[in-house]
Amino acid sequence: MKKLFMLFLICFCFSFLFGGCETVTPEKVEPTANTTGESSTETNEGTGVDAPQTEVFDIGDVIEAKDMHYTVNSVREAPGEDFIKPKEGSIWYVVDVTIENKGQETFHSSSLMMFKLFDSEGYSYSVTLGPDTTGSVDGEVPPGRKLRGEIAFEIPQDSEGLELQIDPSLFGSGVIIVKLDR
């Protein structure tokens, strides 16, 4: 009985880890457009192999990846308060994001697993829990619904070339990159 249970557990883990592995190719869509979900790729000359494209989006762009639409609405700096503030030489950089489910299945969103901030030198910054933020992008997004919230990052005060990286498929490949304002 133990062997059967262990075999079941191993099969379950493999199906969980590899069941959602797929490539997501994000593309910009118009907010009111009815999209078909088709993606575009370029073909390497002479090889017949599709070359993946890395497109960088801007604040305010509605970006489609599979059945989901992502929008970075705005960014701001949060100074902190008397007792809770970023460390010396750093700031809290807050990104306002909307996730909209255009599909038929509930989408599970996690700010810690889906969002990273990068600067022009290639340093990455993870989500931080410090400043007051409005809303949260953690949780379920049922079909036809939106989830909007702010995500905070602690970054060096002189950081430049900031880009938000969104990983819409936690176990697949393909990311969304949004150029931010500094």
C-alpha positions as CSV (number, residue, x, y, z in Angstrom):
1,M,0.0,0.0,0.0
2,K,2.9,2.4,0.8
3,K,4.5,1.7,-2.6
4,L,1.2,2.4,-4.4
5,F,0.8,5.7,-2.4
6,M,4.4,6.7,-3.2
7,L,4.0,6.0,-6.9
8,F,0.8,8.1,-6.9
9,L,2.5,10.9,-5.1
10,I,5.5,10.9,-7.6
11,C,3.1,10.9,-10.6
12,F,1.1,13.7,-9.1
13,C,4.2,15.8,-8.5
14,F,5.5,15.3,-12.0
15,S,2.1,16.1,-13.6
16,F,1.9,19.3,-11.4
17,L,5.4,20.4,-12.3
18,F,5.3,19.7,-16.0
19,G,1.6,19.8,-16.8
20,G,1.6,23.6,-17.2
21,C,4.8,23.9,-19.2
22,E,4.1,25.9,-22.2
23,T,5.5,28.9,-24.0
24,V,3.6,32.2,-23.7
25,T,4.2,34.9,-26.4
26,P,2.8,38.2,-25.1
27,E,1.5,40.8,-27.5
28,K,0.0,44.3,-27.3
29,V,-3.7,44.5,-27.9
30,E,-6.2,47.4,-27.9
31,P,-8.3,47.6,-24.7
32,T,-11.6,47.3,-26.6
33,A,-10.4,44.9,-29.3
34,N,-11.8,41.4,-29.6
35,T,-8.5,39.4,-29.9
36,T,-8.0,35.9,-31.3
37,G,-4.9,35.1,-29.2
38,E,-2.7,34.5,-32.3
39,S,0.9,35.2,-31.7
40,S,3.5,36.5,-34.1
41,T,7.1,35.2,-34.6
42,E,9.8,35.8,-37.1
43,T,11.5,33.0,-39.0
44,N,15.2,32.8,-39.0
45,E,16.3,33.1,-42.7
46,G,17.2,29.7,-44.2
47,T,16.6,27.7,-41.1
48,G,12.8,27.5,-41.1
49,V,12.9,27.9,-37.3
50,D,10.7,30.4,-35.5
51,A,12.8,32.9,-33.5
52,P,11.3,34.1,-30.2
53,Q,10.7,37.8,-30.0
54,T,11.3,39.9,-26.9
55,E,9.0,42.9,-27.1
56,V,9.2,45.6,-24.5
57,F,5.9,47.3,-23.7
58,D,5.1,50.7,-22.1
59,I,3.0,51.9,-19.2
60,G,-0.6,51.9,-20.2
61,D,-0.3,49.2,-22.9
62,V,-2.8,46.3,-22.6
63,I,-0.8,43.2,-23.1
64,E,-2.3,39.8,-24.0
65,A,-0.7,36.6,-23.0
66,K,-2.9,33.5,-23.6
67,D,-6.3,34.4,-22.1
68,M,-5.0,37.1,-19.8
69,H,-4.6,40.9,-20.2
70,Y,-2.0,42.7,-18.2
71,T,-1.7,46.5,-17.8
72,V,0.8,48.5,-15.9
73,N,-1.4,51.5,-15.0
74,S,1.2,53.8,-13.2
75,V,4.2,53.9,-10.9
76,R,5.0,56.0,-7.9
77,E,7.5,56.3,-5.1
78,A,6.5,55.6,-1.5
79,P,8.6,57.5,1.1
80,G,7.7,55.4,4.1
81,E,6.6,56.5,7.6
82,D,8.2,57.2,10.9
83,F,8.9,53.6,11.9
84,I,8.6,51.7,8.6
85,K,10.8,53.0,5.8
86,P,13.2,51.7,3.2
87,K,16.8,51.3,4.2
88,E,19.2,54.2,3.8
89,G,19.9,55.0,0.1
90,S,16.9,53.1,-1.1
91,I,13.3,53.9,-2.0
92,W,10.1,52.0,-2.3
93,Y,9.0,51.9,-5.9
94,V,5.3,51.0,-6.3
95,V,3.8,49.6,-9.5
96,D,0.0,49.7,-10.1
97,V,-1.1,46.6,-12.2
98,T,-4.4,45.3,-13.6
99,I,-4.9,41.6,-14.5
100,E,-8.0,40.8,-16.6
101,N,-9.1,37.2,-17.3
102,K,-10.5,36.9,-20.8
103,G,-10.6,33.1,-20.7
104,Q,-13.0,30.4,-19.4
105,E,-11.0,29.2,-16.4
106,T,-10.0,30.9,-13.1
107,F,-6.5,32.3,-13.1
108,H,-4.4,32.2,-9.9
109,S,-2.1,35.2,-9.5
110,S,0.9,35.6,-7.1
111,S,2.8,38.8,-6.9
112,L,5.8,37.0,-5.3
113,M,6.1,34.5,-8.1
114,M,5.0,36.5,-11.2
115,F,6.6,39.9,-10.8
116,K,10.2,41.1,-10.7
117,L,11.8,44.5,-11.3
118,F,15.1,44.9,-13.2
119,D,17.4,47.9,-13.6
120,S,19.6,48.9,-16.5
121,E,22.6,47.0,-14.9
122,G,20.7,43.7,-14.8
123,Y,20.0,43.7,-11.0
124,S,16.7,42.1,-10.1
125,Y,14.4,43.2,-7.2
126,S,11.7,41.1,-5.7
127,V,8.4,42.2,-4.2
128,T,8.7,43.8,-0.8
129,L,6.2,44.1,2.0
130,G,6.7,47.6,3.6
131,P,4.8,50.5,2.2
132,D,1.1,51.0,2.2
133,T,-0.3,49.8,-1.1
134,T,-3.8,49.9,-2.6
135,G,-5.3,46.6,-3.4
136,S,-3.4,43.3,-4.2
137,V,-2.8,41.2,-7.3
138,D,-2.7,38.0,-5.2
139,G,-5.5,35.6,-5.5
140,E,-8.0,34.2,-8.0
141,V,-9.2,36.0,-11.1
142,P,-12.5,34.4,-12.3
143,P,-13.4,34.4,-16.0
144,G,-14.5,37.8,-17.2
145,R,-13.2,39.6,-14.0
146,K,-10.3,42.0,-13.2
147,L,-7.9,42.2,-10.3
148,R,-6.0,45.4,-9.7
149,G,-3.4,46.2,-7.1
150,E,-0.1,47.7,-6.3
151,I,3.2,45.9,-6.0
152,A,6.1,47.4,-4.1
153,F,9.9,46.9,-4.6
154,E,12.8,48.3,-2.6
155,I,15.4,49.6,-5.0
156,P,18.5,51.9,-4.8
157,Q,17.6,55.5,-5.0
158,D,19.7,56.1,-8.1
159,S,18.3,53.1,-10.1
160,E,17.6,53.8,-13.8
161,G,16.3,51.8,-16.8
162,L,13.6,50.0,-14.7
163,E,11.6,47.3,-16.3
164,L,8.9,45.2,-14.8
165,Q,9.0,41.5,-15.7
166,I,5.8,39.6,-15.5
167,D,5.8,35.8,-15.8
168,P,2.3,34.8,-16.8
169,S,2.9,31.0,-16.8
170,L,4.6,30.0,-13.6
171,F,5.8,26.7,-15.0
172,G,6.2,27.5,-18.7
173,S,8.4,30.0,-20.6
174,G,7.8,33.5,-21.9
175,V,7.7,36.7,-20.0
176,I,6.2,40.2,-20.4
177,I,8.6,43.1,-20.1
178,V,7.2,46.6,-19.4
179,K,9.5,49.7,-19.5
180,L,8.9,51.9,-16.5
181,D,9.4,55.7,-16.0
182,R,12.9,55.9,-14.6
